[in-house]
Amino acid sequence: MKRSLPAFTAIRTVMNTAHRMVYPFLAVFARGLGVDLSAMSLALTARSLVGTLGAFSASAADSRGRRFGMLFGVGLFTLGAALVVFWPTFGGLAVSLCLATLGKYIFDPAMQAYLSDRIPYERRGLAIALTEFGWSLAFVLGVPLMGFLVARAGWLAPFPLLALLGLLIFLGLALTLPRDGKPDAERPSLAANFRAVLTNLPALAGLAVGLFASAANEVVNLIFGVWLEDSFGLKIAALGAASAVIGLSELGGEGLVAAFVDRLGKPRAVALGLAANSLAALSLPLLGQTTAGALAGLFLFYITFEFTLVSCIPLMTELLPGARATLMSFNVAALSLGRALGAPLASRLYGWGFFAVAAGAVAFNLIALLALRQARKGVPREGAGRPPRPG
């Protein structure tokens, strides 16, 4: 496991770089393809919709095994990155983004289930948090590297590198991952995995925690740029600084989870994260009297959200051990649904002022806290975890 964790973090950094680089280079891709931003927005919408299919596809890691799930995900990612190299059109890019995202949403739950099968619940928070560094490192390291390639060689430049890395990852996993222990006949079917999730109250409550915490984040996430512009008239400079703040807060949140979640206990860590995120949201209108204060408030808001979200992952891995990958893929879908819930409310709340936005975030966090009370009934107390089972 000591060698697996850095490898999985590196793999997730590559896959998340492909996912996150689209946003800062959206206009560059549009110009290179000769389309407008509305067309690129449609491509991103299609990517998001395809991502919801991950719950169906990622269940393969329960019904076919963790190794199959990870290789399937990386294979789709590699195919997506390579496709646009040979088909450098808007249609090619749209399909490429969809395949790469679907691959990511299949790989992540399979990897989390693989680690959870082998690492006791009491130590799992550290392991999961280390792999989650792949999300922030993609923003801090991967996206700037892609920007360098785009500046030197044009919009297509990142894709050959991503395809090559995907191929190397696939070969490396194929050679090093142990074969899944159970014969196919003993593994549950897709329908059985879905039924297990949808009939388990603590599992559904756990999904609700992520859904409402994500909604709370999205209410602020969609408005903070408008708020900074309205408050200070510094759209470009302030948003550039805010991006750096968000990247640092993601790293900080993941680091705090790695350091403390196993000591605190996962449910307690999630509860503390939700409470701290609510206080950070309420502090935003007060700190936002100056640009520096507003950015400090955003740092507190995003670091507490990242702490909450990453703390929730190891909790979710123990709610339904028999269908881990399926539940983790449902969790991804729940986070997306939470963003969809928060997005349309954000502008309406901002019509009443930024304090209403902060209050909306707090309200969603309180609902998540209520759901957490039910979810925690499905996991053992720290120190009384179930023994890991072979994958």
N, C-alpha and C positions, 0 to 999 in steps of 0.2 A: 504493500500500500504506500510505502514511503516514496517509491519511484512513480507510482501511478498518479498521485495527487499533482505533482508538478506537470506531468504529461497532460492530464486532463485540463489543468488550468491553461496550458499553452494551446491545446486544441480549442477550448472555448474562446480564447482570445482571438484566434483566427476566425472562427465562425461568427463571433459577435462583431468583429471588425467589418466583415461583409455586411452585417445587418445594420450597423450604426453609421457606416460611411455615407449612406444614401442621403441622409438629412443635410449635412453641410455641403455636399456636392450636388445637390438636386438641380440647381441652375446650370452647373457645368454639364451634367448629363443631358439636360434638356437641350442646351445649345449644340452639343456634339451630335445629338440625334435629330436636330431640326424640329423639335416639338416644343409646345409651350408648357408652362408649369402645371396647368390644369390636367394635361395628359399624363404628366409624371405623377400627379396626385392620384389619378385613376389607377396607375400601376401600383402605387403604394396601398391603395384601398384593396386591390386584388390580392396583394401580398398578405394583408391582414386577414382577409377572408379565408385564404388558403391556409393560413396559420391555424385557424380553428379546426381544420381537419386533423391536426396533430393528435387530438385525443383518440381518434379512430386508428391512426397509423402507429402511434407510440405504444398502443396496447400490444403490439407485436412483441415488445420486450417482455411482456408477461406470458403471452401465448407461444412465442417462438424462442424466447431466451434473451438475456441481456446482451450477449455478444452479437446476436443477429440484429437487435435493435440499434446498437451503436454503429455497426457496419452499414446498416440500411440508411441511417441518418447521414453519415459521412458520405456515403455513395451518392445520395441525392444532392447534398451540398456541392460535391465535386462536379457532378453533372451540370448543376445550375451555373457554377462559375465558368465551366468550360463552354457551355452552350453559347454564351454571348460572344466568346472569342471567335467562333465560327459563324455566328449569325448576329453581326453587330448592327442590329436594327432596334427600333423601339419595341416591336413585338418580341424580339429575342431577349432584350433586357427585361421586359415584363415577366416572361416565362422564367428567366434566370432568377429573378428576385423571388418568385414564388417557390421554385424548387429549392433554392438555398435556404429559405425560411422554413419550409416544411422539413428539410433535413435537420435544421437546428432544433426544431420543436420535437423531432423524434429522438435525436441524439441526447438532448439534455435529460429528459425523464429516464431514459435507459441507463445513462451514466449514474444518475442519482440513485436509481434502484440498485445498480451494481455495487456502488459503494455502501449503501445501506444494508445489503445482504451480508457484507463482510465486516462492517465496523459497528461495534455495540452502540446503542442509542446514547449512552452516557458520553461518548467521545465523538459522536457523529457531527455535532455542530461545528467543531473546528474543521473537520474534513470538508464539509459542504461549503463553509465560508471560504476556504482556500480556493476551491474551484470557482466560486463566485467572483474572485478577483479577475477572472477572465472577462467579466462584463466591464469593469472600470478600466482595466488595462487596454481593452480595445479602444476606448475613448482617449486614453492618455498616450498610448504608444501606437496602436494599430492605425487609427484614423490619420494622425499626422504623417505616418509613413505612406499611406495611400494618397494623401494630399501631395506629398513630394513627387510620387510617381505621376499623378495627374498633371502636375505643373510641368514636369519634364517631358512627358510623352503623350498626354491627352487623356480623355475620359476613359478609354478602354484599358489603359495600362494596368490597373489593379487586378483585372480578371485573370490574365494568364498566371500571375503569381499565386492568386487564391486557388486556382485550379490545380497548380503544381503542389501547393501545400496540402490541398485536400487529398490528392492522390498519395502523397507520402504518408499522410495520417492514416488513410485507409489501409495501406500496406503494413504500416507499423502496428495497427490494431489487429489486423488479421494474423500477424505473426506472433503477437505477444498475449492477446487476450485468451484466457482459458476457455475451452469449449463448455457450453452450458451443460450442467449435470443431469437435469431431468430429461427423459425422453419426451417427445412431443405429445404422446398419448396421455401423459400425466399432467400436462399443463392445461389451465382453464381456457375456455374459448373466449372470443371477443364478447359475446353476449353475457357470459358468466362474469367477466371482469366488469363490464358496465353495470350489471345488476348489483354486483357487490358494492360498487361506489354509490349508486343511486338509492340503495336501501340501508345505508349505514349512516346513522344520525351524526355521530362525531365527525365522520369524513365530510358530510355535507356542511356541517358547522365550520370545519376547517377551511373549506372552499369559500364560505361566506366571509371569513376573516380576511382572506386575501382580496376578495372582490370589493369589500367596502373600504379596506385600507387603500386599495388602488384607486377607488373613486375619490377618496379624500385627497390623494396626491394629485389626481388629474384636475380637480377643481382649481387648485393653485397653479399647476403646471401650465395650463392653457392661458392663464391670465397674467402671470408674472411679467411677461415681456410687455404686454399692453400697459400694465401698471407702472413699470419702470419708465416707459416712454411718456405716459401721461404725467407722471410725477416729476420727471427730471429732464425730459426732452433729449435724452442721450441714447437713442435706440441702439445704434450700432456699437458704441463703446460699452454701454451698460450690458447689452446682451452678450458681447464678447467676454466681459468679465464674469457674467453670470454663468456662461458655459464652463469657464475655468473653475468657478465655485462648485458647480454641480459635479464635475469630474473629481475634484478633491473630496467632496462630501461622500461620493460613492466609495472611494478608496477608504475613507475614514470609517464609514458605516460597516464595510466588510471587515476591516481590521478590528473594530470593536466586537463584532460577532465572534470572530476567531478567538479573541482574548477572553470573552466573558460568557458566551451563551451556554457553554457546558457547565460552568460554575453556577450560574444563576438558575439554570433549568429553562427549557425551551418555552413553556407557557408563560413563565414569569418574565422572561426576556421580551416576548412578544407584547405582553401587557405593558411593560415599562416603555417599550418603543412607541406603542400607540399613545400612551399618556404624554410622553415627551414630545411626540409629533403634534399633538393637540396644543400643548403649551407653545411650541414653536410657531404654529399657525396663528395663535392669538397674539404672539409677539410681533408678527410682521407689520401690522398697521402702526404699532408703536415705534418699532425700530426704523420703519420706512420714512422717517422724516428727512433722512439724508441718503445719498447714494450708498455710502459705506455701510450705513445702518441697514439699508434694505438688502444689500448683498450678504451682510452678516446674518440677517434673519433667514434668507434663503439657504445659506449654508446649514444653519441649525435645522431648518425644515427638511432638507434633503438628506442630511446625515441620519436624522432620526427615522425617516421613512426607509432608507436603505437598511438600517439596523433592524427595523421591524420586518421588512420583507425577507431578508436573508435569515433572520431568526426563525421565521415561519417555515422555511423549507425543511430543516431537520425534524420539526414537529410533524409536518405532513407526511414525512417518510415512514413514520411509525403508526399512523392512524389506521392503515389497512395493509399490513405486510404481505398478504396474499395477492394483492393487486397493486403493488407499489407504483410501477411504471404508469399504469392506467390512471391512478389517482394523481400522480404528479403531472401528467398531461392535462387532466381536468383542471388542475391548479393553474396551468398556463392559460387555459381558456377562461377561467374565472377572473384572472388578472386583466385579460383583454376586455371581458365584459364589464369589469369595474371601470376601466378607462372609458368605455362607451357610455356608461351610466353617468360618469362625472362630466364628460365633455359638454353635453348640451346644457347642463345646469350652470356651467362656469360663467358664461356671458350674461345669463339672466341674473345671477347673483351679483355680478359686478355692476349691473345697472343700479343696484342699491348701495354701491360702495364696496371698497375692498374688505371692510370688516365683515360684510355679509359673506364674502368668499371664504374668509377665515372661519366664520361660524359654520358654514356648510361643511368644510373639511373636518371640523371638530365633531359635527353631528354624525358624519360617516364613521369616524373613528370610534365613537361611542357605540354604534351598532356593531362594529367589529369586536369591541370588547365584550359585548353581550354574547356574540357568537363564540368567542374564545372560551367562555365559561362552559359551554357544551362540548367544544372540541377537546378540551383538556381531559375530559372523562375517558377519551379513547386511547390515551397514552399512559405508560407506567410512570411512576415517580422515578426521578433520577436515581440510579443505583439499583433499580429493580427491572431493568430493561429485558426484553426478550432476547434470547441468544440469537446471534446471526445465523441465518440459514444459507446453505450453499446455493449459488445461482445456477 
